[in-house]
Amino acid sequence: MADALDGARDHYRATGLSERLKIALTVFGPEDQPLTPQQLDALDHFHTRGLAATADLAQLARISADMSVLEVG
């Protein structure tokens, strides 16, 4: 059990997160090239029901296209 917990801690730890993200994003192209929403789509909606759930929640919260939203979590 301890091995599984250690593995989970290692996976979710914040140590070196910026560097780990930079390395992971290199598959999309050079670091100085802006990423598009379409490139990040598969990562952005990596949760149950994907984009459909996000659209439903935005509708329930009455979020419109002219609003800015900070999603934390």
SULJO-V182748 format. One line per field, one symbol per residue. ss: DSSP state (2 for helix, 1 for strand, 0 for the rest). psi: psi as a letter, one per 30 degrees, with the letter a starting at -180 (. if undefined). A space follows every 50 residues. Layout:
# SULJO-V182748
ss: ???
psi: ???
This chain:
# SULJO-V182748
ss: 02222222222200002222222222220000000022222222000002 22222222220000000000000
psi: eeeeeeeeeeeglfkgeeeeeeeeffffakegkkkleeefefeehilkfb eeeeeeeeeefhklfglkkjjj.
